[in-house]
Amino acid sequence: MQETLHKIKEELRTELTGNILPFWMEAMTDSVHGGFFGRRTGTGSLDPDAPKGAILNARILWTFSSAALHLKEERYRVFAEWTKDYIFKHFFDEEFGGTYWLLHSDGSLADTKKQIYSQAFFIYALVEYYRLTDDPECLNKAKELFLQIEMHSFDSAQNGYLEAFDRKWSLLKDLRLSDKDANEKKTMNTHLHILEAYTNLYRVWKDDGLKTQLKNLIELFLKRIVNPVTHHLNLFFDEDWTCKSTLVSYGHDIEASWLLDEAAVVLGDSELLVSVRAESMRIAEAALEGLQQDGSLINERNTATGHTDWNRDWWPQAEAVVGFWNAWTISGDAAWSDRSLKSWTFIQQNLLDPENGEWFWAVSEKGEPDRDHDKAGFWKCPYHNSRMCLEMLKRL
C-alpha cells in the first residue's frame, strides 16, 4: 500500500508541475497587456481578443499562490506576483468597492457588476497570496471584500447572501451566475464559495465577526441547503429559502462534503465538527448515486423530469478524488480511498490532454473527449485540478 501511495503521489506531482501549471505559464501568459489571455479553444487555438473574467483571474492567483506556498518553488511565486499585480491594477473598483466581473482583452472595463460568487473568489485568492508572502495589502483587500459582502449581500432578515449587484451595489434583476442557472436570489453555489473564502480568511484573521458568519454559513448548509431526506444539495432558492430547483449536482455534492469539513476544522468548534462530519458522510454517500463503474462521476440529474447529464466534466472528477479521500479520513472505510484512487485513474486515462496540455473540458458517456468547449476560459481555470493535486499531495 505504501508503494502504491508513493507512486500516486509522484503521479500527482508530475501532473501538477509537468502539465497543468506549465500550460498556464507557457500557453496563457499575456506579455502584451498583462495577466493571462482569456481563452484557448478545446483544440488549443489561442483567442487573444477574448475578454478576461474575474473568476479566471482570481482562480489563477489562488493556484500559483498555493503551488508556491506548498511546493516551495520560486517560479510559481513569480507567476503569483504577476497575477496579483494585474488584479490590483484592473479588477478593483476603488470608487464603490468590490471587484469587477469582466475586462476586455486590453484590460479596459467590460462589465462592472458585483457578482458575490466572484467577490468570494478574490478573498480566497488574496488570502492564499498573503499566506505565501505576508503582503499586508492583500490581507487588507480581503478584509475589505468581506465587509462589502456583509454590508451589501447578507440578508439580515431571512439569512444568507443575495447573488448579484450593479457597480453601485443595487440588487440586479438578472442575478444569474451563468446562462444555465436559475434566476433566483440565493444559490447553493455562491454560499459554498463564500464558505470556502471565509474559511481561508479565518485561517489568518481571527476576527469575531468573521467567526460568527463562518459558523452561520456552516449551519445554513446543515439547516437550509442540504436536503434533509436525500442529503443532496438543493441548488436554487428564493429570498425566504423556498427551494426552486429539482437538479442534483453530483460534483457539488462531493465538493461540499469536504469543504464543509474543512470549514468546521478551521473554525475550531468541536461540537459543530461532530455534526458536520456526520452530514459530510451523508452527502458523500448521496454523491455515490452519480458514481460510475469506471470511477467517473456524472454531472447531474433532474429529479422531476428524470433527465440525466451523463457527461463527465473535468471538475467533478477532481472534486471526487478529494471528497472520497476525505470521507476515508473521517470514516476509516477503505472503500472510500479505493473510490478516490479509481477516480484519479479515470482522470489519467480520459481527461489529460497529452497533445495540447491541461485537461479536456469533459468526457462523453461514450468516452469521447470534449474538444468543443474551452481548454482555458472564463470557467475553465486551473483551480479544481490544481487544488486536487495539492490537496492530495498534502493528504498523502
N, C-alpha and C positions, 0 to 999 in steps of 0.2 A: 504493500500500500504506500509506503514512504517513497519508493522508487516511482510509482505512478504519479503521486502528487508532485514530486520534484520535476518530473517530465512535463506535467501540465503547467507548472509554474514557469518553466522555461519557455513553453509554447506561448503563454500569455505575454510574457515579457517581450518575446520576439515579435509577436503580433503588434503590440503597442509601439515598440521602439523601431521596428523594421518595416511596418506597413502603415498603420493609422497616422501616427504623428508625422512621419516623413511626407505623406501625401499632403497634409495641410501646410507644412513648411515649404515644400517644393512646388506644389501644383496650385496653391491657393493664395500665396502672398502677393499682395498688390504693391509693387515697388513704386508705382507712379502716384497713386492717390492715397496710399497708406492703408493700413489694415489688411483685410482679406477680400478677395473677389467674392461676389455674391452668389455665383453659381457655376457649377460644372455639370454637364448633362450626364445621363446614365451611361453614355458611350464614351465619356471622357473629354468631350469638347468644352473648351472654356467659353463662357459668356461674359466678356469683360464689361459689358454695359448693364449687367443685372444689378438691381438695387441691393443694398446691403441692409439686412434685417437686424433688429435688436437681439432677437433670440440667438441667431447665429453668432453674433459677436460676443455676447455675454457667455455663451457656452464655450467658445474658443478660449476666452480669458480663463474660465474655470479650468478647462482641460490642461492648458500649458502651465498654469499656476500649480495645479495639483500634481502634474507629472514632475515638475521641477522640485516641488516640496518633498515628494515621496521617493523619487529616483535619484535626487541629488545631482542632476546633470545641468550644467550651465547653459547648454544650448536651448533647453526648454525655458529657462528663466529669461533668456533674451527674447524669445517669442512671446512670453507672457508680458514682458515690459512693452514690446511693440504693440500688442493688443490693448493694453491698458492705456497707453498714450493716445491711441486712436479713439478709444471710447471717451476719454476725458475731453478730447478736442471736439468731438462731433455729436455724442449721444445725450449729453446732459443739457437739460433746459435750465439755464441759470436764472431765468426770469420768473418762471412759475413752479420750478422744482420738478423732480421726476426725470424720466428718460423718454426719448422719442422712440417711435415704433419702427420707422423706416427712413433710410437715406437713399439718395440717388448714388450711382456708382462713383461720382466725384466727391461725395461726402456732403453735398447740399441736402437740405431737408426735403423729404418726400411725403411723410405722414407723421404728424406731431401728436397723434393720440397717445393716451396713457393707459395702456393695457396692463392690468395689475399683475398678470402672469409674467409679463416682461420685467416689471419693476422687481419682482421677486428674484428673477434670474440674475439681475445685476447685483442684488445683495449677495446672493450665493457666490458669484464670481469675485466680487470685490473682497469679500471676506477671505476667500481662498488665496487671493493675491497678498492680502495683509498677513495671512499665516506664513506665507513664503518670505515676505520682505520686511514686515513690521512697518510698512508705509502708512503713517497716520492719516494721510489724505484719503486713502481708500477706506479705512475703517470709518472715518467721519462721513464719507459719502454713503456708506452702507447704513449708518445710523440715520442719516437724513432720509433715505428712501424708506426705512422702517417707519419713521414718523409720518412721512407723506401717506403711506398706505393706511396707517392707523387713523390719520386725520380725515382722509377723503373716502376710503374704501370700506372701512369697518362699519358694519351695521349694528349700532349700539342697541337698537330696539329689538331686532329679530336675531342678532348674532350672525357671524360670518362676514364674508367680504364680497362686495359688488365688483363686477367684472371690468368695466372699461369707461374711460372718461376722455373728454377732449383736452386740449392743451391746458385750458384754464380750470380743469377738474370739475366740469359739469358732466353728469352722467349721460352717456351716449344712448341713442335709440337702438343702434346696431351694436350689440355687446359681444358679438361672436369673436372667438379667437381665430377661427378659420371657417371657410365656407361650409365645411361638413358638420359644424357644430350647431346645436340648437341655440336660438337667440333668447337665452334665459339669464336672469340677473346673478345667479350663483352657480358655480360648477365645481365638481369634484376636482378637475384637473388644476384649476387655479389654486384651490385650497391645498392640494397636495404639494405644489411647488412653493407656496408661501410657507408651509410647514418645513419643507426642505431648507429654504433660505433662512428662516428663523432659527432652525436647529444649528446651522453653521454659524450664524451670528452669535447665538448664545454660547458657543464654544469659546469665543474671545471677548464677549461683553456680557458680564453677569448682571444685567440690568433687571430690576424687579418688574418693570412694566413689560419688558420683553418676555420674562419668565411667565408672567400671567397669561400673555397672549399665546405663547407656545403651548402651555398646558391647555388653554382653551381650544386651540386647534386640534390637539390630540383628542380631546373629549368630543369635539364636533364630529370627528371621524367615527368615534365609537357610538355616538348617540344619534347622529343625523345622516351621515354619508354611507356607512356600511349598512347594507340591507340586513336586518336582524334575523331574517328567515334563511336567505340564500348565502349570506356573507360575501356576496359580490359587492362592489362599489356601485351605488347609484351615481349617475353622471351629471344630470342637469336638474336644477331646482328653481322655483320661483322665489320671490323675496321672503316668503314665510316658510320656506323649506318643504313645500309640496313637491314631490318627485315628478319630473316631467320627461322621463326617459324610460325606455324599456330595453336599452342596449346593455350588454355585458362586454366590457373591455378586459380581456384576459391579461394583457400586458400591464394595464394599470393596476389590476388586482395584485399581481405578483410584485410589482414595483412598490405599491403601498405597503405590502406586508413587511418589507424590510425597512422602508423609510420611517414607518410608524415606530418600529422597534428602535431604530437609531435615535429618533427624536426623544423617546422616553428615556433611553440610556443617558443622553446628553443632558436632559432636564434634571435627572437625578432624583426623581420621585419614585421611591422603591415600591410603594403601594400601587401607584398608577402603572408601573412597569409590569407588575403581575397581570393586570387586566389587559394591557396592551399585548403582551406576549401570547396570552390565551387567544385573543382576537386575531393577532397576526397569523397564528397557525390555522385558524378557521378560514381566513382569507386565502392563505396559500393553498389549503385543501380545496377551496372553491375554484381557484385558478386551474386546478388539475382537470377540470371539465374541458379546457382548451388544449390540453397536452396530447400530442400525437405519439404514435409508436416510435417514430424516428427521433424523438426528443425535441421536436419543434412545438411552438406554441402558436396556435392560430390567432387571428386578430380579434374578432368579435362575433357576437351573436345577438340577434334581436329576439327577445323572449316573447314578444307579442306576435310577430309575423313568422318567426321561425327561420328567417333569413340568416345565413352564416357567411361571414367573410373568411374563406379558407386560406387566404394569403398569409405568409409568414413574414411580416415586416421586420426590418432589422432590429428595431429597438425592443420589442417584446422578447426576442431571443436573448439579447444581452441582459435584460432585467430578470429573465428566468434563471440564468446562471447564478446571479447573486441572490435572488429571492429563495430559490430552492436550497442553496448552500446555507443561507441564514436560517431557514426552517430546520436544517440539520443541527445547527449550533444550539437552537432552542430545545429541540425535541430529543436529540441523540439518536434518532431513527435513521439508519444508513440508507434507507430508500430515498431520502431527500438528497443526500450527497450524490447518490447514483444518478438521480434525475439532473442535478446540476451539471455533472460531468458529461452526461449524454447530450445535454443542450449545447455545451461547448463543442462537442464533436460535430453536432449538426451544423453549427456556425462554420466550423473549419471546412466542412465538406460542401457547403452550399452558398454561404454568403460572402466569403472572402473573394476579392477580385484580383487574381494574380497578374492580370494583364495591365490594368489601369490603376490599381491600388485601392485602398479603403474597402468598404463593403457595398454590395448591391443594396438597393432600397428594400427589396423583398425577394422572396422565392414563392412561386405559384404552387398551387396544390399538386401540379404535375412535376414540380422540381425545376421549373424554368426560372432563371434569374431575371429580375425586372430591370431592363435597360431603358425603359421609357421614363421612369421617374429619375429625379436628380441623383447624382453621385454626391454632390455637395450643393447646398442651397438654403433657403430660408428655414426649412425644417430639418434638413439632412446635415447634421452637425457632428463634430467629434466628441460627443458628450456621453451618450448611453454606452457606446462601445469602449471608449477610453475609460470611463468610470468602472465598467465591468472589469476590465483588465486590472486597474489599480486596486479596486476593492478585493478582487480575488488574490492578487499578489500579497496584500496585507493579511488576508484571512488565511491563506495557505501557509 
